[in-house]
Amino acid sequence: MENKAIIIGIGGVSCSGKSMFAEELSLHFRNSGYTAIAINQDDYVYPVAGIPVVKGHTDWECPESIDFESFGEAIRDASLCYDVVIAGGLMVFREPSVYDMFDFRIFIELTRSEFKRRKRKDLRWGREPEWYIDHIWDSYLKYGQYPRGLKPDLLLDGDEAFDFGQITNIIISEIND
């Protein structure tokens, strides 16, 4: 790789495997001799007091919850220190200034039924009410889809195992073309 960092965006619905995928891909790049970091959009949310509420529940699933400016700054700063920067999140492709930073864009699809199955098992923030799980899916459809009229560089099925060696080779060959 040249002196310019490769910046990779990973999007998809909650529980599609974005964070795990970003960490594993980062590790694969590091094991291949590159410096790499994974940045999670969830780390750039506004304080709870500034986030909208739906039915008395903090609405983490809306664009108003994300500090896109700080998220973009973190990606830019990391690109000065690492060979590979991987940024993932539900709305990673929503803000044009962030979208334009990516050299390679990956989108992970997941069926609604698989999303609901995984989300019901996800107890990191406690058990979510069923109406909020539906709200998360609806917000994904509204805010987390890949931009209309554009196609990701790589579309993955979140129900399938990922071959990180093959994916790394695809990314490097696409960027070097």
Rosetta constraint file for C-alpha pairs under 8 A:
AtomPair CA 1 CA 5 HARMONIC 7.88 0.50
AtomPair CA 1 CA 83 HARMONIC 7.41 0.50
AtomPair CA 3 CA 83 HARMONIC 7.44 0.50
AtomPair CA 4 CA 79 HARMONIC 7.49 0.50
AtomPair CA 4 CA 80 HARMONIC 7.92 0.50
AtomPair CA 4 CA 83 HARMONIC 7.03 0.50
AtomPair CA 5 CA 79 HARMONIC 5.28 0.50
AtomPair CA 5 CA 80 HARMONIC 7.22 0.50
AtomPair CA 5 CA 82 HARMONIC 6.27 0.50
AtomPair CA 5 CA 83 HARMONIC 4.43 0.50
AtomPair CA 5 CA 84 HARMONIC 5.30 0.50
AtomPair CA 5 CA 85 HARMONIC 6.86 0.50
AtomPair CA 6 CA 79 HARMONIC 7.65 0.50
AtomPair CA 6 CA 83 HARMONIC 6.21 0.50
AtomPair CA 6 CA 84 HARMONIC 4.78 0.50
AtomPair CA 6 CA 85 HARMONIC 6.19 0.50
AtomPair CA 6 CA 102 HARMONIC 7.81 0.50
AtomPair CA 6 CA 103 HARMONIC 6.16 0.50
AtomPair CA 6 CA 104 HARMONIC 7.77 0.50
AtomPair CA 6 CA 175 HARMONIC 7.94 0.50
AtomPair CA 7 CA 75 HARMONIC 7.96 0.50
AtomPair CA 7 CA 79 HARMONIC 7.22 0.50
AtomPair CA 7 CA 84 HARMONIC 5.96 0.50
AtomPair CA 7 CA 85 HARMONIC 4.76 0.50
AtomPair CA 7 CA 86 HARMONIC 5.93 0.50
AtomPair CA 7 CA 87 HARMONIC 7.59 0.50
AtomPair CA 7 CA 101 HARMONIC 6.93 0.50
AtomPair CA 7 CA 102 HARMONIC 4.99 0.50
AtomPair CA 7 CA 103 HARMONIC 5.31 0.50
AtomPair CA 7 CA 104 HARMONIC 6.62 0.50
AtomPair CA 8 CA 84 HARMONIC 7.56 0.50
AtomPair CA 8 CA 85 HARMONIC 6.11 0.50
AtomPair CA 8 CA 86 HARMONIC 4.68 0.50
AtomPair CA 8 CA 87 HARMONIC 6.17 0.50
AtomPair CA 8 CA 102 HARMONIC 5.38 0.50
AtomPair CA 8 CA 103 HARMONIC 5.96 0.50
AtomPair CA 8 CA 104 HARMONIC 4.84 0.50
AtomPair CA 8 CA 105 HARMONIC 5.77 0.50
AtomPair CA 8 CA 106 HARMONIC 7.47 0.50
AtomPair CA 9 CA 86 HARMONIC 5.92 0.50
AtomPair CA 9 CA 87 HARMONIC 4.95 0.50
AtomPair CA 9 CA 88 HARMONIC 5.69 0.50
AtomPair CA 9 CA 92 HARMONIC 6.80 0.50
AtomPair CA 9 CA 93 HARMONIC 7.58 0.50
AtomPair CA 9 CA 99 HARMONIC 7.81 0.50
AtomPair CA 9 CA 102 HARMONIC 5.87 0.50
AtomPair CA 9 CA 104 HARMONIC 6.39 0.50
AtomPair CA 9 CA 105 HARMONIC 4.79 0.50
AtomPair CA 9 CA 106 HARMONIC 6.01 0.50
AtomPair CA 10 CA 18 HARMONIC 6.36 0.50
AtomPair CA 10 CA 22 HARMONIC 7.34 0.50
AtomPair CA 10 CA 86 HARMONIC 7.34 0.50
AtomPair CA 10 CA 87 HARMONIC 6.16 0.50
AtomPair CA 10 CA 88 HARMONIC 4.44 0.50
AtomPair CA 10 CA 89 HARMONIC 6.57 0.50
AtomPair CA 10 CA 92 HARMONIC 6.96 0.50
AtomPair CA 10 CA 105 HARMONIC 6.11 0.50
AtomPair CA 10 CA 106 HARMONIC 4.74 0.50
AtomPair CA 10 CA 107 HARMONIC 5.67 0.50
AtomPair CA 10 CA 108 HARMONIC 7.40 0.50
AtomPair CA 11 CA 18 HARMONIC 6.65 0.50
AtomPair CA 11 CA 88 HARMONIC 5.75 0.50
AtomPair CA 11 CA 89 HARMONIC 5.38 0.50
AtomPair CA 11 CA 90 HARMONIC 5.54 0.50
AtomPair CA 11 CA 91 HARMONIC 6.79 0.50
AtomPair CA 11 CA 92 HARMONIC 5.77 0.50
AtomPair CA 11 CA 93 HARMONIC 6.84 0.50
AtomPair CA 11 CA 105 HARMONIC 8.00 0.50
AtomPair CA 11 CA 106 HARMONIC 6.40 0.50
AtomPair CA 11 CA 107 HARMONIC 4.82 0.50
AtomPair CA 11 CA 108 HARMONIC 6.21 0.50
AtomPair CA 11 CA 144 HARMONIC 7.42 0.50
AtomPair CA 11 CA 146 HARMONIC 7.69 0.50
AtomPair CA 12 CA 16 HARMONIC 6.21 0.50
AtomPair CA 12 CA 18 HARMONIC 6.78 0.50
AtomPair CA 12 CA 89 HARMONIC 7.00 0.50
AtomPair CA 12 CA 90 HARMONIC 5.44 0.50
AtomPair CA 12 CA 91 HARMONIC 7.93 0.50
AtomPair CA 12 CA 107 HARMONIC 5.64 0.50
AtomPair CA 12 CA 108 HARMONIC 4.91 0.50
AtomPair CA 12 CA 109 HARMONIC 6.07 0.50
AtomPair CA 12 CA 110 HARMONIC 7.76 0.50
AtomPair CA 12 CA 140 HARMONIC 7.89 0.50
AtomPair CA 12 CA 144 HARMONIC 6.57 0.50
AtomPair CA 12 CA 145 HARMONIC 7.16 0.50
AtomPair CA 13 CA 90 HARMONIC 5.60 0.50
AtomPair CA 13 CA 108 HARMONIC 7.65 0.50
AtomPair CA 13 CA 109 HARMONIC 7.34 0.50
AtomPair CA 13 CA 110 HARMONIC 7.15 0.50
AtomPair CA 13 CA 115 HARMONIC 7.71 0.50
AtomPair CA 13 CA 137 HARMONIC 7.32 0.50
AtomPair CA 13 CA 140 HARMONIC 5.78 0.50
AtomPair CA 13 CA 144 HARMONIC 6.71 0.50
AtomPair CA 14 CA 18 HARMONIC 7.94 0.50
AtomPair CA 14 CA 90 HARMONIC 6.46 0.50
AtomPair CA 14 CA 115 HARMONIC 7.34 0.50
AtomPair CA 14 CA 119 HARMONIC 7.67 0.50
AtomPair CA 14 CA 136 HARMONIC 7.61 0.50
AtomPair CA 14 CA 140 HARMONIC 7.94 0.50
AtomPair CA 15 CA 115 HARMONIC 6.26 0.50
AtomPair CA 15 CA 118 HARMONIC 6.22 0.50
AtomPair CA 15 CA 119 HARMONIC 6.30 0.50
AtomPair CA 15 CA 122 HARMONIC 7.99 0.50
AtomPair CA 16 CA 108 HARMONIC 6.45 0.50
AtomPair CA 16 CA 109 HARMONIC 6.94 0.50
AtomPair CA 16 CA 110 HARMONIC 5.94 0.50
AtomPair CA 16 CA 115 HARMONIC 6.92 0.50
AtomPair CA 16 CA 158 HARMONIC 5.44 0.50
AtomPair CA 17 CA 21 HARMONIC 5.76 0.50
AtomPair CA 17 CA 108 HARMONIC 7.68 0.50
AtomPair CA 17 CA 158 HARMONIC 6.58 0.50
AtomPair CA 18 CA 22 HARMONIC 5.99 0.50
AtomPair CA 18 CA 88 HARMONIC 6.17 0.50
AtomPair CA 18 CA 89 HARMONIC 6.84 0.50
AtomPair CA 18 CA 108 HARMONIC 7.22 0.50
AtomPair CA 19 CA 23 HARMONIC 6.19 0.50
AtomPair CA 19 CA 40 HARMONIC 6.86 0.50
AtomPair CA 19 CA 88 HARMONIC 6.58 0.50
AtomPair CA 19 CA 89 HARMONIC 7.66 0.50
AtomPair CA 20 CA 24 HARMONIC 6.06 0.50
AtomPair CA 21 CA 25 HARMONIC 5.91 0.50
AtomPair CA 22 CA 26 HARMONIC 5.98 0.50
AtomPair CA 22 CA 38 HARMONIC 5.75 0.50
AtomPair CA 22 CA 86 HARMONIC 6.19 0.50
AtomPair CA 22 CA 87 HARMONIC 7.32 0.50
AtomPair CA 22 CA 88 HARMONIC 6.78 0.50
AtomPair CA 23 CA 27 HARMONIC 6.15 0.50
AtomPair CA 23 CA 37 HARMONIC 7.87 0.50
AtomPair CA 23 CA 38 HARMONIC 5.84 0.50
AtomPair CA 24 CA 28 HARMONIC 6.10 0.50
AtomPair CA 24 CA 164 HARMONIC 7.60 0.50
AtomPair CA 25 CA 29 HARMONIC 6.25 0.50
AtomPair CA 25 CA 164 HARMONIC 6.21 0.50
AtomPair CA 25 CA 168 HARMONIC 7.44 0.50
AtomPair CA 26 CA 30 HARMONIC 6.23 0.50
AtomPair CA 26 CA 36 HARMONIC 5.39 0.50
AtomPair CA 26 CA 37 HARMONIC 5.82 0.50
AtomPair CA 26 CA 38 HARMONIC 6.13 0.50
AtomPair CA 26 CA 84 HARMONIC 7.64 0.50
AtomPair CA 26 CA 85 HARMONIC 7.98 0.50
AtomPair CA 26 CA 86 HARMONIC 7.04 0.50
AtomPair CA 27 CA 31 HARMONIC 6.06 0.50
AtomPair CA 27 CA 36 HARMONIC 7.44 0.50
AtomPair CA 28 CA 32 HARMONIC 6.26 0.50
AtomPair CA 28 CA 164 HARMONIC 6.83 0.50
AtomPair CA 28 CA 165 HARMONIC 7.33 0.50
AtomPair CA 28 CA 168 HARMONIC 7.75 0.50
AtomPair CA 29 CA 33 HARMONIC 6.61 0.50
AtomPair CA 29 CA 34 HARMONIC 5.53 0.50
AtomPair CA 29 CA 35 HARMONIC 7.16 0.50
AtomPair CA 29 CA 36 HARMONIC 6.37 0.50
AtomPair CA 29 CA 84 HARMONIC 7.62 0.50
AtomPair CA 29 CA 168 HARMONIC 7.35 0.50
AtomPair CA 30 CA 34 HARMONIC 4.83 0.50
AtomPair CA 30 CA 35 HARMONIC 5.48 0.50
AtomPair CA 30 CA 36 HARMONIC 5.88 0.50
AtomPair CA 34 CA 82 HARMONIC 7.88 0.50
AtomPair CA 34 CA 83 HARMONIC 5.93 0.50
AtomPair CA 34 CA 84 HARMONIC 7.15 0.50
AtomPair CA 35 CA 82 HARMONIC 5.09 0.50
AtomPair CA 35 CA 83 HARMONIC 5.13 0.50
AtomPair CA 35 CA 84 HARMONIC 6.31 0.50
AtomPair CA 36 CA 82 HARMONIC 5.49 0.50
AtomPair CA 36 CA 83 HARMONIC 5.88 0.50
AtomPair CA 36 CA 84 HARMONIC 4.54 0.50
AtomPair CA 36 CA 85 HARMONIC 5.78 0.50
AtomPair CA 36 CA 86 HARMONIC 7.63 0.50
AtomPair CA 37 CA 78 HARMONIC 7.62 0.50
AtomPair CA 37 CA 82 HARMONIC 7.00 0.50
AtomPair CA 37 CA 84 HARMONIC 6.55 0.50
AtomPair CA 37 CA 85 HARMONIC 5.23 0.50
AtomPair CA 37 CA 86 HARMONIC 6.17 0.50
AtomPair CA 38 CA 85 HARMONIC 6.12 0.50
AtomPair CA 38 CA 86 HARMONIC 4.64 0.50
AtomPair CA 38 CA 87 HARMONIC 5.81 0.50
AtomPair CA 38 CA 88 HARMONIC 7.66 0.50
AtomPair CA 39 CA 43 HARMONIC 7.95 0.50
AtomPair CA 39 CA 74 HARMONIC 7.94 0.50
AtomPair CA 39 CA 75 HARMONIC 7.42 0.50
AtomPair CA 39 CA 85 HARMONIC 7.44 0.50
AtomPair CA 39 CA 86 HARMONIC 6.04 0.50
AtomPair CA 39 CA 87 HARMONIC 4.66 0.50
AtomPair CA 39 CA 88 HARMONIC 6.45 0.50
AtomPair CA 40 CA 44 HARMONIC 7.75 0.50
AtomPair CA 40 CA 87 HARMONIC 5.87 0.50
AtomPair CA 40 CA 88 HARMONIC 5.23 0.50
AtomPair CA 40 CA 89 HARMONIC 6.13 0.50
AtomPair CA 41 CA 45 HARMONIC 7.49 0.50
AtomPair CA 41 CA 66 HARMONIC 7.60 0.50
AtomPair CA 41 CA 71 HARMONIC 6.59 0.50
AtomPair CA 41 CA 87 HARMONIC 7.01 0.50
AtomPair CA 41 CA 88 HARMONIC 5.91 0.50
AtomPair CA 41 CA 89 HARMONIC 4.89 0.50
AtomPair CA 41 CA 90 HARMONIC 7.70 0.50
AtomPair CA 41 CA 91 HARMONIC 7.93 0.50
AtomPair CA 41 CA 92 HARMONIC 6.96 0.50
AtomPair CA 42 CA 66 HARMONIC 7.69 0.50
AtomPair CA 42 CA 89 HARMONIC 6.74 0.50
AtomPair CA 44 CA 66 HARMONIC 5.89 0.50
AtomPair CA 44 CA 67 HARMONIC 5.46 0.50
AtomPair CA 44 CA 68 HARMONIC 7.33 0.50
AtomPair CA 44 CA 70 HARMONIC 6.66 0.50
AtomPair CA 44 CA 71 HARMONIC 5.78 0.50
AtomPair CA 45 CA 65 HARMONIC 5.41 0.50
AtomPair CA 45 CA 66 HARMONIC 4.38 0.50
AtomPair CA 45 CA 67 HARMONIC 5.52 0.50
AtomPair CA 46 CA 50 HARMONIC 6.17 0.50
AtomPair CA 46 CA 51 HARMONIC 6.56 0.50
AtomPair CA 46 CA 65 HARMONIC 5.64 0.50
AtomPair CA 46 CA 66 HARMONIC 5.99 0.50
AtomPair CA 46 CA 67 HARMONIC 5.96 0.50
AtomPair CA 47 CA 51 HARMONIC 6.90 0.50
AtomPair CA 48 CA 58 HARMONIC 7.14 0.50
AtomPair CA 50 CA 65 HARMONIC 7.54 0.50
AtomPair CA 51 CA 58 HARMONIC 6.61 0.50
AtomPair CA 51 CA 59 HARMONIC 6.61 0.50
AtomPair CA 51 CA 60 HARMONIC 7.28 0.50
AtomPair CA 51 CA 64 HARMONIC 6.48 0.50
AtomPair CA 51 CA 65 HARMONIC 5.13 0.50
AtomPair CA 52 CA 58 HARMONIC 6.30 0.50
AtomPair CA 52 CA 59 HARMONIC 5.61 0.50
AtomPair CA 52 CA 64 HARMONIC 7.21 0.50
AtomPair CA 52 CA 65 HARMONIC 7.25 0.50
AtomPair CA 53 CA 57 HARMONIC 5.32 0.50
AtomPair CA 53 CA 58 HARMONIC 4.57 0.50
AtomPair CA 53 CA 59 HARMONIC 5.14 0.50
AtomPair CA 54 CA 58 HARMONIC 6.41 0.50
AtomPair CA 54 CA 59 HARMONIC 5.89 0.50
AtomPair CA 59 CA 65 HARMONIC 7.30 0.50
AtomPair CA 60 CA 65 HARMONIC 5.70 0.50
AtomPair CA 61 CA 65 HARMONIC 7.12 0.50
AtomPair CA 61 CA 136 HARMONIC 6.12 0.50
AtomPair CA 61 CA 139 HARMONIC 5.93 0.50
AtomPair CA 61 CA 140 HARMONIC 7.48 0.50
AtomPair CA 62 CA 66 HARMONIC 7.66 0.50
AtomPair CA 62 CA 139 HARMONIC 6.70 0.50
AtomPair CA 62 CA 143 HARMONIC 7.05 0.50
AtomPair CA 63 CA 91 HARMONIC 7.23 0.50
AtomPair CA 63 CA 143 HARMONIC 7.19 0.50
AtomPair CA 67 CA 71 HARMONIC 6.25 0.50
AtomPair CA 68 CA 72 HARMONIC 5.99 0.50
AtomPair CA 68 CA 95 HARMONIC 7.09 0.50
AtomPair CA 68 CA 98 HARMONIC 7.55 0.50
AtomPair CA 69 CA 73 HARMONIC 6.21 0.50
AtomPair CA 70 CA 74 HARMONIC 6.11 0.50
AtomPair CA 71 CA 75 HARMONIC 6.42 0.50
AtomPair CA 72 CA 76 HARMONIC 6.23 0.50
AtomPair CA 72 CA 97 HARMONIC 7.66 0.50
AtomPair CA 72 CA 98 HARMONIC 5.67 0.50
AtomPair CA 73 CA 77 HARMONIC 5.99 0.50
AtomPair CA 74 CA 78 HARMONIC 6.03 0.50
AtomPair CA 75 CA 79 HARMONIC 6.16 0.50
AtomPair CA 75 CA 85 HARMONIC 6.99 0.50
AtomPair CA 75 CA 87 HARMONIC 7.22 0.50
AtomPair CA 76 CA 80 HARMONIC 6.83 0.50
AtomPair CA 77 CA 81 HARMONIC 7.11 0.50
AtomPair CA 78 CA 82 HARMONIC 5.99 0.50
AtomPair CA 78 CA 85 HARMONIC 6.57 0.50
AtomPair CA 79 CA 83 HARMONIC 7.01 0.50
AtomPair CA 79 CA 84 HARMONIC 7.19 0.50
AtomPair CA 79 CA 85 HARMONIC 6.16 0.50
AtomPair CA 87 CA 92 HARMONIC 7.43 0.50
AtomPair CA 88 CA 92 HARMONIC 6.00 0.50
AtomPair CA 90 CA 140 HARMONIC 7.05 0.50
AtomPair CA 90 CA 143 HARMONIC 7.97 0.50
AtomPair CA 90 CA 144 HARMONIC 5.30 0.50
AtomPair CA 91 CA 95 HARMONIC 7.72 0.50
AtomPair CA 91 CA 143 HARMONIC 6.34 0.50
AtomPair CA 91 CA 144 HARMONIC 4.82 0.50
AtomPair CA 91 CA 145 HARMONIC 7.84 0.50
AtomPair CA 92 CA 98 HARMONIC 7.31 0.50
AtomPair CA 92 CA 99 HARMONIC 7.08 0.50
AtomPair CA 92 CA 144 HARMONIC 7.69 0.50
AtomPair CA 93 CA 98 HARMONIC 6.94 0.50
AtomPair CA 93 CA 99 HARMONIC 4.98 0.50
AtomPair CA 93 CA 144 HARMONIC 7.44 0.50
AtomPair CA 93 CA 146 HARMONIC 6.52 0.50
AtomPair CA 93 CA 147 HARMONIC 6.98 0.50
AtomPair CA 94 CA 98 HARMONIC 7.84 0.50
AtomPair CA 94 CA 99 HARMONIC 6.96 0.50
AtomPair CA 94 CA 143 HARMONIC 6.86 0.50
AtomPair CA 94 CA 144 HARMONIC 6.90 0.50
AtomPair CA 94 CA 146 HARMONIC 7.86 0.50
AtomPair CA 94 CA 147 HARMONIC 7.21 0.50
AtomPair CA 95 CA 99 HARMONIC 6.07 0.50
AtomPair CA 96 CA 100 HARMONIC 5.98 0.50
AtomPair CA 97 CA 101 HARMONIC 6.82 0.50
AtomPair CA 98 CA 102 HARMONIC 7.34 0.50
AtomPair CA 103 CA 175 HARMONIC 7.08 0.50
AtomPair CA 104 CA 152 HARMONIC 7.90 0.50
AtomPair CA 104 CA 153 HARMONIC 6.08 0.50
AtomPair CA 104 CA 171 HARMONIC 6.94 0.50
AtomPair CA 104 CA 175 HARMONIC 7.40 0.50
AtomPair CA 105 CA 152 HARMONIC 5.25 0.50
AtomPair CA 105 CA 153 HARMONIC 5.22 0.50
AtomPair CA 105 CA 154 HARMONIC 6.53 0.50
AtomPair CA 106 CA 152 HARMONIC 5.71 0.50
AtomPair CA 106 CA 153 HARMONIC 5.99 0.50
AtomPair CA 106 CA 154 HARMONIC 4.80 0.50
AtomPair CA 106 CA 155 HARMONIC 5.87 0.50
AtomPair CA 106 CA 156 HARMONIC 7.34 0.50
AtomPair CA 107 CA 146 HARMONIC 7.28 0.50
AtomPair CA 107 CA 152 HARMONIC 6.25 0.50
AtomPair CA 107 CA 154 HARMONIC 6.47 0.50
AtomPair CA 107 CA 155 HARMONIC 5.02 0.50
AtomPair CA 107 CA 156 HARMONIC 6.17 0.50
AtomPair CA 108 CA 155 HARMONIC 6.01 0.50
AtomPair CA 108 CA 156 HARMONIC 4.71 0.50
AtomPair CA 108 CA 157 HARMONIC 5.78 0.50
AtomPair CA 108 CA 158 HARMONIC 5.57 0.50
AtomPair CA 109 CA 155 HARMONIC 7.29 0.50
AtomPair CA 109 CA 156 HARMONIC 6.11 0.50
AtomPair CA 109 CA 157 HARMONIC 5.14 0.50
AtomPair CA 109 CA 158 HARMONIC 5.48 0.50
AtomPair CA 110 CA 114 HARMONIC 6.52 0.50
AtomPair CA 110 CA 115 HARMONIC 6.30 0.50
AtomPair CA 110 CA 157 HARMONIC 6.38 0.50
AtomPair CA 110 CA 158 HARMONIC 5.18 0.50
AtomPair CA 110 CA 159 HARMONIC 6.56 0.50
AtomPair CA 111 CA 115 HARMONIC 6.11 0.50
AtomPair CA 112 CA 116 HARMONIC 6.12 0.50
AtomPair CA 112 CA 137 HARMONIC 7.35 0.50
AtomPair CA 113 CA 117 HARMONIC 6.20 0.50
AtomPair CA 114 CA 118 HARMONIC 6.14 0.50
AtomPair CA 114 CA 159 HARMONIC 7.75 0.50
AtomPair CA 115 CA 119 HARMONIC 5.94 0.50
AtomPair CA 116 CA 120 HARMONIC 6.05 0.50
AtomPair CA 116 CA 133 HARMONIC 6.91 0.50
AtomPair CA 117 CA 121 HARMONIC 6.71 0.50
AtomPair CA 118 CA 122 HARMONIC 6.26 0.50
AtomPair CA 119 CA 133 HARMONIC 7.04 0.50
AtomPair CA 120 CA 127 HARMONIC 7.20 0.50
AtomPair CA 120 CA 128 HARMONIC 7.26 0.50
AtomPair CA 120 CA 133 HARMONIC 7.86 0.50
AtomPair CA 122 CA 126 HARMONIC 7.86 0.50
AtomPair CA 122 CA 127 HARMONIC 7.50 0.50
AtomPair CA 123 CA 127 HARMONIC 5.44 0.50
AtomPair CA 123 CA 128 HARMONIC 7.83 0.50
AtomPair CA 128 CA 132 HARMONIC 6.33 0.50
AtomPair CA 128 CA 133 HARMONIC 6.58 0.50
AtomPair CA 129 CA 133 HARMONIC 6.53 0.50
AtomPair CA 130 CA 134 HARMONIC 6.38 0.50
AtomPair CA 131 CA 135 HARMONIC 6.16 0.50
AtomPair CA 132 CA 136 HARMONIC 6.10 0.50
AtomPair CA 133 CA 137 HARMONIC 6.53 0.50
AtomPair CA 134 CA 138 HARMONIC 6.20 0.50
AtomPair CA 135 CA 139 HARMONIC 5.98 0.50
AtomPair CA 136 CA 140 HARMONIC 6.15 0.50
AtomPair CA 137 CA 141 HARMONIC 6.35 0.50
AtomPair CA 138 CA 142 HARMONIC 6.23 0.50
AtomPair CA 139 CA 143 HARMONIC 5.68 0.50
AtomPair CA 139 CA 144 HARMONIC 7.01 0.50
AtomPair CA 140 CA 144 HARMONIC 4.35 0.50
AtomPair CA 140 CA 145 HARMONIC 6.38 0.50
AtomPair CA 141 CA 145 HARMONIC 5.81 0.50
AtomPair CA 146 CA 150 HARMONIC 7.30 0.50
AtomPair CA 146 CA 151 HARMONIC 7.35 0.50
AtomPair CA 146 CA 152 HARMONIC 7.36 0.50
AtomPair CA 147 CA 151 HARMONIC 7.73 0.50
AtomPair CA 162 CA 167 HARMONIC 7.89 0.50
AtomPair CA 163 CA 167 HARMONIC 6.18 0.50
AtomPair CA 164 CA 168 HARMONIC 5.87 0.50
AtomPair CA 165 CA 169 HARMONIC 6.26 0.50
AtomPair CA 166 CA 170 HARMONIC 6.23 0.50
AtomPair CA 167 CA 171 HARMONIC 6.19 0.50
AtomPair CA 168 CA 172 HARMONIC 6.19 0.50
AtomPair CA 169 CA 173 HARMONIC 6.01 0.50
AtomPair CA 170 CA 174 HARMONIC 5.96 0.50
AtomPair CA 171 CA 175 HARMONIC 6.12 0.50
AtomPair CA 172 CA 176 HARMONIC 6.01 0.50
AtomPair CA 173 CA 177 HARMONIC 6.21 0.50
